[in-house]
Amino acid sequence: LCIQSLFSVFSIFFYLTGQEIATYLSVKFSDSHSECTTQRCVRTAARLLSKMNPSVDPCIDFYDYACGQWINNSVNLNYPSWNVLYETNMRAHDKIVHAMLKGTSV
Protein backbone atom coordinates (compact mmCIF):
# COMPACT_ATOMS: atom_id res chain seq x y z
CA LEU A 1 0.00 0.00 0.00
CA CYS A 2 2.82 2.42 0.86
CA ILE A 3 4.61 1.76 -2.44
CA GLN A 4 1.39 2.33 -4.38
CA SER A 5 0.85 5.64 -2.59
CA LEU A 6 4.40 6.75 -3.32
CA PHE A 7 4.01 5.74 -6.95
CA SER A 8 0.79 7.75 -7.20
CA VAL A 9 2.38 10.83 -5.67
CA PHE A 10 5.44 10.61 -7.93
CA SER A 11 3.23 10.02 -10.98
CA ILE A 12 1.21 13.14 -10.27
CA PHE A 13 4.37 15.14 -9.49
CA PHE A 14 6.01 14.13 -12.78
CA TYR A 15 2.76 14.73 -14.68
CA LEU A 16 2.54 18.31 -13.38
CA THR A 17 6.26 18.91 -13.96
CA GLY A 18 5.77 17.55 -17.47
CA GLN A 19 2.97 20.05 -18.03
CA GLU A 20 5.38 22.87 -17.17
CA ILE A 21 7.91 21.50 -19.67
CA ALA A 22 5.20 20.98 -22.29
CA THR A 23 4.12 24.59 -21.85
CA TYR A 24 7.67 25.70 -22.50
CA LEU A 25 8.00 23.48 -25.57
CA SER A 26 4.58 24.20 -27.08
CA VAL A 27 5.00 27.91 -27.72
CA LYS A 28 2.83 28.83 -30.69
CA PHE A 29 4.57 30.77 -33.45
CA SER A 30 2.89 33.10 -35.91
CA ASP A 31 4.33 34.63 -39.07
CA SER A 32 4.80 38.08 -37.54
CA HIS A 33 6.30 37.17 -34.15
CA SER A 34 7.34 34.28 -31.96
CA GLU A 35 5.53 35.11 -28.75
CA CYS A 36 3.37 32.90 -26.58
CA THR A 37 0.61 34.86 -24.87
CA THR A 38 -1.50 32.07 -23.41
CA GLN A 39 -2.29 32.30 -19.72
CA ARG A 40 -0.03 29.32 -18.99
CA CYS A 41 2.91 30.90 -20.87
CA VAL A 42 2.45 34.24 -19.11
CA ARG A 43 2.34 32.56 -15.67
CA THR A 44 5.43 30.48 -16.44
CA ALA A 45 7.31 33.55 -17.71
CA ALA A 46 6.31 35.57 -14.64
CA ARG A 47 7.51 32.79 -12.33
CA LEU A 48 10.86 32.62 -14.14
CA LEU A 49 11.31 36.40 -14.23
CA SER A 50 10.56 36.69 -10.50
CA LYS A 51 13.63 34.55 -9.81
CA MET A 52 16.02 36.66 -11.93
CA ASN A 53 18.05 39.70 -10.88
CA PRO A 54 18.04 42.01 -13.93
CA SER A 55 20.18 44.62 -12.14
CA VAL A 56 23.24 42.35 -12.51
CA ASP A 57 25.24 42.24 -15.74
CA PRO A 58 25.00 38.61 -16.95
CA CYS A 59 28.50 38.87 -18.46
CA ILE A 60 29.91 39.58 -14.99
CA ASP A 61 27.85 37.21 -12.82
CA PHE A 62 25.47 35.04 -14.81
CA TYR A 63 24.37 32.97 -11.79
CA ASP A 64 23.27 36.07 -9.87
CA TYR A 65 21.55 37.41 -13.00
CA ALA A 66 19.64 34.17 -13.61
CA CYS A 67 18.92 33.16 -9.99
CA GLY A 68 19.57 36.26 -7.88
CA GLN A 69 15.99 36.78 -6.70
CA TRP A 70 15.23 33.11 -6.07
CA ILE A 71 16.10 33.40 -2.39
CA ASN A 72 13.80 36.43 -1.98
CA ASN A 73 10.84 35.05 -3.92
CA SER A 74 10.92 31.29 -3.43
CA VAL A 75 12.22 30.28 -0.03
CA ASN A 76 9.61 28.94 2.38
CA LEU A 77 10.78 29.73 5.91
CA ASN A 78 8.44 27.09 7.35
CA TYR A 79 10.86 24.36 6.22
CA PRO A 80 14.46 23.69 7.34
CA SER A 81 15.60 23.42 3.71
CA TRP A 82 14.05 24.50 0.42
CA ASN A 83 14.86 24.13 -3.27
CA VAL A 84 13.20 24.15 -6.68
CA LEU A 85 12.05 20.53 -6.36
CA TYR A 86 10.33 21.27 -3.05
CA GLU A 87 8.74 24.34 -4.59
CA THR A 88 7.48 22.37 -7.59
CA ASN A 89 6.24 19.60 -5.31
CA MET A 90 4.32 22.07 -3.13
CA ARG A 91 2.78 23.70 -6.21
CA ALA A 92 1.75 20.25 -7.50
CA HIS A 93 0.35 19.36 -4.07
CA ASP A 94 -1.67 22.58 -3.99
CA LYS A 95 -3.09 21.87 -7.46
CA ILE A 96 -4.06 18.34 -6.44
CA VAL A 97 -5.75 19.50 -3.23
CA HIS A 98 -7.55 22.28 -5.09
CA ALA A 99 -8.76 19.84 -7.77
CA MET A 100 -9.90 17.35 -5.14
CA LEU A 101 -11.83 20.02 -3.27
CA LYS A 102 -13.48 21.16 -6.50
CA GLY A 103 -14.17 17.56 -7.52
CA THR A 104 -12.35 17.89 -10.85
CA SER A 105 -9.41 16.09 -12.41
CA VAL A 106 -5.87 17.50 -12.35
N, C-alpha and C positions, 0 to 999 in steps of 0.2 A: 504494500500500500504506500509506503514512504517513497519508494523508487518511482511509482506511478505519479505521485504528487510532484516530485522533483521534475520528472520528465514533462509533465503538463506545464509547470511554471517556466522551465527553460524553453519549451516550445512556444509559449506565448511571448516570452521575452525576445526570442530570436525572430518571431513573426513581426513584432512591433519594430524591432531594430531594422529588419528587412524592409519594412514600409518606409522608414526614414531614408534608407539607401535607395529604394525604388523611386522615391520622390526626387532625390538628387539626380538619378540617372534618367528620369522621364521628363526632363525639361522639354517643353514644346517650342519648336522653332518656327518662326514665320519668315517670309521673304524679306521683310523690312528690318527685323531685329531678332536677336536671340535672347529673349527675356521671358522668364516664367513668372506669371503674375497670379497663379492660382493661390488660394488661401494657404494651402499646405506649403508651397514654395516660399511665400512671404513669411510664414511662421518659422520655417527652417532657417531662412536667411537672417531673420531677426535674432534667433537663438545663437547663430554663429557669430553675428556682428557684436552681440552683447558680450562675447568672450574675448574680443580683440581689443588692443590698445592702439588706436590710430595715431596717437600723439608720438609714437616711437617710430623712428626711421627703420624700415625693415632691412635695409642694407647694413645697419649697425647692429641691431639686435632683433633678428627675425622671431625668436621664441617669444620675447616680450611683446612684439607687434601682434603675433598670431594668438597668443594665450594670456596676455597681460591682464585682462579683466576677469579671467576665469575665477580667480580667488575671490573677487569682490561680488560676482554675480552667480556663483554656482555652489559655493561651499555651504553645507548644511551643518550648523553648529550643534545640532542635536545628536550628532554621531561622532565617535572618536576618530574616524577617518572617512574620507570622502574622495571620490574620483568620478570620472566620466561614466564608468560602468554602473556605479551606484546611482548616479543621477538618471541615467537611462532606465535602469531598473525601477526606480521610484516613479518615473513618468509612466512607464508601462503598467506598474501596479495601480497608479491612480486611474489610468484609462480603463483597466479591467474592473476596478471597483465601481467606477462611474457607469460603465456599461451594464454591470450586474444590477446596480440600483435602478437603472432605467429599464432593465429587462430587455436589452438589445444585445446583439452580437458585437464583438470587438472588431 
